[in-house]
Amino acid sequence: MFSLSLAAVLALGASFGSSVHAKDVFAHMMVGNTASYSQADWLTQIRDAHNAHVDGFALNIANDDYTDAQLTHAYDAAAQSNLPFKLFLSFDYAAGQWDPSTVTSKINAYKNKPAQYKYRNKPLASTFEGPGQAADWASIKEQTGCFFMPDYSSLGPQDAAAAPNVDGLFSWEAWSDGSPGSKVPDGDQQYKAALKGKPYMMPVSPWFYRGTGEPKWVARGDDLWHERWQQVLEAQPEMVEIITWNDWGESSYIAHNPKVVADCPAEAQGYVTPTNHSAWLADLPHYISAYKSGGAAKPGTYGDKSPQPSPKPHLTFWHRLSPGSSCPAVQCNQPGSPTHPSAQECSQDKIFFTVFPPDGASKPASVTVSVGGAKLPVQTAKKAGEIFHGSVGFEGKLGVVSVEVDVGGGRVGPVRGEEIKEGCEAEWNVFVGGEEFD
């Protein structure tokens, strides 16, 4: 179990936060999953992200016929919102090569928009992969004046930092090797060392399962969401990018489920429809305020930019909908990884939870989880007032999940989760639930 007081989280952020840098947090928005969006839909997404204390979207784009229309909607909606919410383009080279002239024209089309994010007074541009076209960015940068922070994770930290025209780097290495108890390795420190003072955008992800195409594969989720934010506080990168806001096919989303079914890939609908992840949004104000302010920000503020909803005391919990034994074996970790434990070993049969207690909690958080009416062993924090992250195995039990929390002077629940049943419901995706304290 993991317990940490909010004061300790903020102090930890302060201890690593002496350098002055942007400390902005973005969410990776798949524009390819927004074909049906109107400007009003973009405005809803922007407000949802802003209320979770996210600074902006990294707009992942491919050469789809609706890309330009959706980019226009996005930038116009951000301006309409009157929020300090910013956008930048992330060119998806894994989806196909980009002609340098097309990249140049797209950056120039949006770089002077009010919502364009700028780093060191330059419009930020990024990629998903594309190191084979790194040389193209000499002319792109000359013609656009952009600040270039690509994801060249396939090269590794040293070679990515040595690639031509790189002003900083984003990494896609947000998951562990999948072995029991493993955490994301020290790649973040390797990136920072290789960059030699250039800015680093650190990735954070809550989950990963890709059931579209072949091979299907899962990455270790479990405690990842909470643990990765602790690593952010330790590393104190210049920026953070949450991967992702809306990648339904890879199960890494934190947005509300798509209102138009067709926005979700057909192969993914069976494991996305029953597994809303948006309860994770309530955690972000706590984690982001700790990262940003190091304890200096007052409750209810967003740095020095604008008022924000205060972080709310609440419970968040998540679980898969079937025992691993009832699901077909798929590989853990992406193709080409050095280790491939089984998915059953990689993703544990547990209910995971994080408690963000209210001020004045008089006793350590006590978490009671039931499955099908059968109570599992009670999990208890070490101290009152601590953020408490933990888990409990459901040990083959089937039925509806229920979670309740008592902190003395405040209660949550019982909050209903989903039913755990045989049949590999939602495959290796996960349901996320939660509720605020009374």
VMD Tcl script that draws the C-alpha trace (Angstrom):
set ca {
  {0.00 0.00 0.00}
  {1.08 3.59 -0.55}
  {0.24 6.41 1.85}
  {1.37 10.00 1.53}
  {0.00 13.17 3.05}
  {-0.93 15.96 0.66}
  {1.46 18.21 2.57}
  {4.24 15.69 1.95}
  {3.35 15.52 -1.74}
  {3.55 19.30 -1.99}
  {6.79 19.41 -0.03}
  {8.29 16.78 -2.30}
  {7.37 18.92 -5.27}
  {9.01 21.92 -3.61}
  {12.22 20.05 -2.89}
  {12.74 19.34 -6.58}
  {11.21 22.56 -7.89}
  {13.95 25.18 -7.59}
  {14.46 25.60 -11.34}
  {12.20 27.95 -13.26}
  {10.38 26.38 -16.20}
  {6.96 26.05 -17.72}
  {5.60 23.13 -15.70}
  {2.61 22.83 -17.99}
  {0.51 19.68 -18.29}
  {-1.01 18.56 -21.59}
  {-3.23 15.70 -22.66}
  {-2.59 13.84 -25.91}
  {-5.73 14.35 -28.02}
  {-6.22 11.98 -30.96}
  {-7.73 14.21 -33.64}
  {-8.30 11.04 -35.66}
  {-11.04 10.15 -33.16}
  {-12.89 13.45 -33.56}
  {-14.37 13.17 -37.06}
  {-17.88 13.89 -35.78}
  {-16.94 16.85 -33.55}
  {-18.51 20.26 -33.84}
  {-16.91 23.34 -32.32}
  {-19.30 22.86 -29.39}
  {-17.95 19.35 -28.84}
  {-14.42 20.71 -28.71}
  {-15.53 23.33 -26.24}
  {-16.90 20.57 -23.98}
  {-13.60 18.68 -24.14}
  {-11.62 21.82 -23.38}
  {-13.77 22.69 -20.37}
  {-13.54 19.13 -19.03}
  {-9.75 19.20 -19.33}
  {-9.45 22.71 -17.86}
  {-11.57 21.72 -14.86}
  {-9.13 18.86 -14.28}
  {-6.30 21.46 -14.24}
  {-4.90 20.38 -17.61}
  {-3.20 23.24 -19.50}
  {-3.92 22.14 -23.04}
  {-4.04 19.47 -25.72}
  {-1.26 18.03 -27.82}
  {-3.18 17.55 -31.06}
  {-2.08 14.27 -32.62}
  {-2.79 14.53 -36.35}
  {-2.52 12.32 -39.42}
  {-3.38 13.13 -43.04}
  {-7.12 12.53 -42.61}
  {-9.53 14.43 -44.82}
  {-11.20 16.00 -41.77}
  {-7.99 17.07 -39.98}
  {-8.00 20.73 -41.04}
  {-11.68 21.20 -40.21}
  {-11.17 19.72 -36.76}
  {-8.06 21.79 -36.08}
  {-10.04 24.90 -36.93}
  {-12.82 23.80 -34.56}
  {-10.27 23.11 -31.82}
  {-8.46 26.44 -32.04}
  {-11.71 28.38 -32.36}
  {-13.25 26.56 -29.39}
  {-10.20 27.25 -27.24}
  {-10.46 30.95 -28.08}
  {-14.21 30.90 -27.45}
  {-13.70 29.33 -24.02}
  {-11.90 32.42 -22.66}
  {-9.75 30.00 -20.69}
  {-5.95 29.89 -20.59}
  {-6.10 26.61 -22.50}
  {-3.48 26.08 -25.19}
  {-2.94 23.76 -28.16}
  {-0.01 22.52 -30.21}
  {0.37 20.15 -33.15}
  {1.84 16.66 -32.81}
  {2.48 15.05 -36.20}
  {1.86 11.29 -36.22}
  {4.62 9.81 -38.37}
  {3.62 6.27 -37.39}
  {0.40 6.84 -39.34}
  {2.37 7.81 -42.47}
  {5.17 10.03 -43.70}
  {4.73 13.80 -43.73}
  {5.84 16.03 -46.57}
  {7.88 18.89 -45.05}
  {5.90 21.50 -46.97}
  {2.64 20.15 -45.49}
  {4.08 20.26 -41.96}
  {5.28 23.81 -42.55}
  {1.91 25.00 -43.85}
  {0.00 23.46 -40.93}
  {2.26 25.01 -38.29}
  {2.08 28.40 -40.02}
  {-1.71 28.15 -40.32}
  {-2.18 27.95 -36.54}
  {0.94 29.42 -34.93}
  {-0.55 32.91 -34.52}
  {-3.91 31.72 -33.20}
  {-4.67 32.94 -29.64}
  {-4.75 29.36 -28.35}
  {-1.37 28.32 -29.79}
  {1.00 27.15 -27.05}
  {4.40 28.81 -27.21}
  {7.58 27.81 -25.42}
  {10.24 30.48 -25.18}
  {8.03 32.58 -27.45}
  {8.05 29.96 -30.19}
  {5.10 27.78 -31.30}
  {5.67 24.29 -29.96}
  {5.55 21.37 -32.39}
  {5.91 17.69 -31.59}
  {5.62 14.25 -33.18}
  {4.77 10.68 -32.55}
  {7.94 9.06 -33.88}
  {9.41 10.02 -37.28}
  {13.15 10.01 -36.55}
  {13.80 8.99 -40.16}
  {12.57 12.44 -41.19}
  {14.38 14.39 -38.47}
  {16.50 16.21 -41.09}
  {13.31 17.73 -42.58}
  {12.91 19.86 -39.50}
  {15.82 22.16 -40.35}
  {13.77 23.81 -43.10}
  {10.50 23.44 -41.15}
  {11.98 25.29 -38.17}
  {13.48 27.97 -40.42}
  {10.14 28.61 -42.12}
  {7.92 28.42 -39.02}
  {10.11 29.51 -36.12}
  {8.81 26.55 -34.10}
  {10.28 24.99 -30.98}
  {10.64 21.29 -31.81}
  {10.07 18.60 -29.12}
  {9.48 15.27 -30.89}
  {8.87 11.80 -29.49}
  {11.71 9.67 -30.83}
  {11.34 6.96 -28.18}
  {12.21 4.21 -30.66}
  {15.79 5.54 -30.64}
  {16.23 5.58 -26.86}
  {17.23 8.67 -24.85}
  {20.81 9.12 -26.07}
  {20.17 8.75 -29.79}
  {16.93 10.74 -29.61}
  {18.74 13.64 -27.95}
  {21.47 13.44 -30.62}
  {18.99 13.60 -33.51}
  {19.25 16.74 -35.66}
  {17.10 19.82 -35.04}
  {15.83 18.69 -31.63}
  {15.14 21.49 -29.12}
  {13.79 19.13 -26.46}
  {12.11 15.75 -26.26}
  {8.85 14.07 -25.41}
  {8.94 10.38 -24.46}
  {6.35 7.63 -24.90}
  {7.93 5.43 -22.21}
  {5.15 5.62 -19.63}
  {4.79 1.92 -18.75}
  {6.88 -0.65 -16.87}
  {8.23 -3.93 -18.26}
  {5.16 -5.74 -16.93}
  {6.87 -8.00 -14.42}
  {5.20 -8.36 -10.99}
  {5.69 -5.25 -8.88}
  {7.61 -3.43 -11.61}
  {7.49 0.33 -12.01}
  {8.39 2.56 -14.94}
  {12.20 2.46 -15.05}
  {14.55 5.44 -14.78}
  {14.22 6.43 -18.43}
  {13.08 9.91 -17.38}
  {16.40 10.62 -15.71}
  {18.20 9.21 -18.75}
  {16.29 11.60 -21.00}
  {17.07 14.56 -18.76}
  {20.76 13.66 -18.67}
  {20.94 13.13 -22.45}
  {19.20 16.46 -23.12}
  {21.85 18.39 -21.15}
  {19.52 21.16 -20.06}
  {17.09 21.09 -22.98}
  {13.45 20.67 -21.87}
  {11.87 17.27 -21.29}
  {8.16 16.46 -21.55}
  {7.45 13.48 -19.28}
  {4.70 10.99 -20.20}
  {2.02 9.81 -17.78}
  {-0.55 7.14 -18.62}
  {-3.19 5.33 -16.58}
  {-3.64 2.11 -18.59}
  {-2.95 0.37 -21.88}
  {-4.66 -2.40 -23.80}
  {-4.79 -2.59 -27.58}
  {-7.36 -5.05 -28.85}
  {-7.43 -3.73 -32.41}
  {-5.32 -5.37 -35.09}
  {-2.58 -7.88 -34.39}
  {-0.89 -8.51 -32.14}
  {-3.20 -7.59 -29.31}
  {-1.26 -6.58 -26.21}
  {-1.51 -5.10 -22.75}
  {0.85 -3.01 -20.65}
  {0.95 -3.11 -16.88}
  {-1.63 -0.69 -15.51}
  {-2.65 -1.60 -11.97}
  {-0.97 1.01 -9.69}
  {0.50 2.94 -12.62}
  {-1.67 6.07 -12.49}
  {-0.77 6.91 -8.90}
  {2.84 5.72 -9.04}
  {3.61 7.64 -12.21}
  {2.50 10.93 -10.67}
  {4.86 10.30 -7.74}
  {7.63 9.91 -10.32}
  {6.62 13.25 -11.86}
  {7.04 14.92 -8.47}
  {10.48 13.40 -8.14}
  {11.67 14.15 -11.69}
  {10.13 17.65 -11.93}
  {10.21 17.76 -15.74}
  {9.66 20.99 -17.64}
  {6.35 19.64 -18.96}
  {4.06 16.62 -18.62}
  {1.93 14.96 -21.30}
  {-0.87 12.59 -20.33}
  {-1.21 9.78 -22.84}
  {-3.98 9.91 -23.61}
  {-7.14 11.98 -23.57}
  {-9.11 9.89 -26.04}
  {-7.23 6.94 -27.55}
  {-10.09 4.49 -27.26}
  {-8.39 1.71 -29.19}
  {-5.44 1.61 -26.79}
  {-7.57 1.98 -23.61}
  {-5.38 4.82 -22.32}
  {-8.15 7.45 -22.28}
  {-9.25 9.63 -19.36}
  {-11.99 11.56 -21.18}
  {-15.67 10.71 -20.96}
  {-16.62 7.96 -23.39}
  {-17.41 9.12 -26.94}
  {-20.98 10.27 -27.46}
  {-20.82 9.15 -31.10}
  {-20.09 5.44 -31.35}
  {-18.35 5.83 -34.69}
  {-15.63 7.97 -33.06}
  {-14.42 4.77 -31.41}
  {-12.81 2.12 -33.67}
  {-15.30 -0.67 -34.34}
  {-12.97 -3.35 -32.95}
  {-12.59 -1.40 -29.70}
  {-16.25 -0.67 -28.99}
  {-16.76 -3.92 -27.09}
  {-14.10 -3.06 -24.53}
  {-14.62 0.72 -24.42}
  {-18.41 1.00 -24.04}
  {-18.58 -0.69 -20.58}
  {-15.42 0.95 -19.22}
  {-15.65 4.68 -18.60}
  {-12.33 6.08 -17.32}
  {-13.40 9.68 -16.62}
  {-13.38 9.23 -12.82}
  {-9.59 9.55 -13.08}
  {-10.11 13.23 -13.97}
  {-10.94 14.00 -10.34}
  {-7.41 12.93 -9.30}
  {-5.64 15.39 -11.57}
  {-6.18 18.63 -9.59}
  {-4.40 17.00 -6.64}
  {-1.47 15.65 -8.63}
  {-1.09 18.64 -10.93}
  {-1.24 21.26 -8.17}
  {1.49 19.37 -6.30}
  {3.64 19.23 -9.45}
  {3.06 22.85 -10.42}
  {3.27 24.70 -7.16}
  {5.38 22.73 -4.75}
  {3.02 23.87 -2.01}
  {3.00 27.55 -2.99}
  {-0.32 27.65 -4.82}
  {-3.43 28.42 -2.82}
  {-6.39 26.02 -2.99}
  {-8.67 26.85 -5.87}
  {-6.05 28.52 -8.04}
  {-4.27 27.40 -11.15}
  {-0.78 28.74 -10.70}
  {-1.07 32.45 -11.49}
  {-3.31 32.02 -14.52}
  {-6.98 31.77 -13.54}
  {-9.34 30.44 -10.90}
  {-9.85 26.68 -11.00}
  {-12.15 24.27 -9.20}
  {-10.46 23.32 -5.94}
  {-9.19 19.74 -5.63}
  {-12.07 17.82 -4.08}
  {-11.73 15.10 -1.43}
  {-12.88 11.87 -3.05}
  {-12.37 8.19 -3.76}
  {-11.27 6.77 -7.10}
  {-11.15 3.02 -7.79}
  {-10.66 0.75 -10.78}
  {-10.91 -2.90 -11.69}
  {-11.17 -5.22 -14.66}
  {-14.53 -6.86 -15.36}
  {-13.37 -10.50 -15.50}
  {-10.72 -12.66 -13.88}
  {-7.60 -12.94 -15.98}
  {-8.08 -16.69 -16.18}
  {-11.25 -16.19 -18.24}
  {-9.48 -14.12 -20.91}
  {-7.42 -15.36 -23.84}
  {-3.69 -15.01 -23.42}
  {-2.26 -11.90 -25.09}
  {1.25 -10.61 -24.81}
  {2.32 -8.04 -22.24}
  {4.44 -5.21 -23.65}
  {4.70 -4.01 -27.20}
  {6.33 -6.04 -29.95}
  {10.09 -5.74 -29.80}
  {10.25 -5.42 -26.02}
  {12.87 -7.60 -24.32}
  {10.33 -9.14 -21.90}
  {6.87 -10.55 -22.57}
  {5.23 -11.87 -19.40}
  {1.72 -13.21 -19.83}
  {-1.17 -10.78 -19.59}
  {-2.42 -12.75 -16.58}
  {0.88 -11.99 -14.83}
  {1.04 -8.41 -16.11}
  {-2.47 -7.33 -15.04}
  {-3.47 -8.45 -11.55}
  {-6.92 -9.59 -10.38}
  {-7.34 -6.73 -7.93}
  {-9.47 -3.70 -7.14}
  {-7.21 -0.63 -6.96}
  {-8.13 2.58 -5.15}
  {-6.85 6.02 -4.15}
  {-8.41 8.02 -1.32}
  {-8.00 11.80 -1.21}
  {-9.35 12.55 2.29}
  {-10.98 15.80 3.40}
  {-9.32 18.29 5.71}
  {-10.01 17.40 9.30}
  {-10.15 13.63 8.77}
  {-9.90 12.29 12.32}
  {-8.64 8.79 11.58}
  {-6.70 6.91 8.91}
  {-8.75 6.04 5.85}
  {-10.38 2.62 6.10}
  {-11.38 1.10 2.74}
  {-13.87 -1.76 2.54}
  {-14.29 -3.51 -0.80}
  {-17.01 -6.08 -1.48}
  {-17.50 -8.33 -4.51}
  {-20.90 -9.95 -4.91}
  {-21.72 -9.02 -1.31}
  {-18.62 -10.76 0.08}
  {-16.32 -8.38 1.96}
  {-12.61 -8.49 1.14}
  {-9.95 -7.71 3.78}
  {-10.22 -4.10 4.97}
  {-7.36 -1.85 3.87}
  {-6.27 0.94 6.24}
  {-3.93 3.90 5.81}
  {-1.13 4.48 8.28}
  {-2.07 8.04 9.26}
  {-5.09 10.32 9.21}
  {-5.21 12.85 6.40}
  {-2.97 10.89 4.05}
  {-3.56 10.30 0.37}
  {-3.96 6.54 0.48}
  {-3.35 4.33 -2.52}
  {-3.77 0.58 -2.30}
  {-5.40 -2.53 -3.68}
  {-7.04 -5.78 -2.66}
  {-7.26 -9.01 -4.64}
  {-10.72 -10.28 -5.56}
  {-9.38 -13.85 -5.47}
  {-11.79 -15.42 -7.94}
  {-14.91 -13.83 -6.45}
  {-17.62 -12.78 -8.89}
  {-20.34 -10.18 -8.63}
  {-20.86 -6.43 -8.37}
  {-18.01 -4.44 -6.83}
  {-18.76 -2.04 -4.01}
  {-16.30 0.29 -2.26}
  {-16.74 2.41 0.85}
  {-14.37 4.63 2.81}
  {-14.45 5.96 6.37}
  {-11.96 8.62 7.49}
  {-13.75 9.78 10.65}
  {-15.76 12.90 9.96}
  {-16.28 11.91 6.37}
  {-17.50 8.90 4.42}
  {-17.79 7.74 0.84}
  {-20.12 5.06 -0.36}
  {-20.80 2.37 -0.67}
  {-20.02 3.25 -4.31}
  {-21.09 0.73 -6.90}
  {-18.56 -0.49 -9.41}
  {-19.25 -2.90 -12.22}
  {-19.88 -6.63 -12.09}
  {-16.93 -9.00 -12.25}
  {-17.97 -12.06 -14.21}
  {-16.63 -14.84 -16.37}
  {-16.41 -14.43 -20.11}
  {-13.65 -11.82 -20.49}
  {-16.00 -8.85 -20.34}
  {-14.27 -5.74 -21.78}
  {-11.20 -7.90 -22.45}
  {-8.16 -6.35 -20.68}
  {-9.63 -2.86 -20.29}
  {-10.59 -1.46 -16.89}
  {-13.60 0.24 -15.31}
  {-12.97 3.38 -13.24}
  {-15.40 4.68 -10.63}
  {-15.42 7.21 -7.85}
  {-17.33 9.58 -5.59}
  {-16.74 12.68 -3.49}
  {-16.85 12.62 0.30}
  {-20.08 13.57 2.05}
}
mol new
graphics top color blue
foreach p $ca { graphics top sphere $p radius 0.5 }
foreach p [lrange $ca 0 end-1] q [lrange $ca 1 end] { graphics top cylinder $p $q radius 0.2 }
display resetview
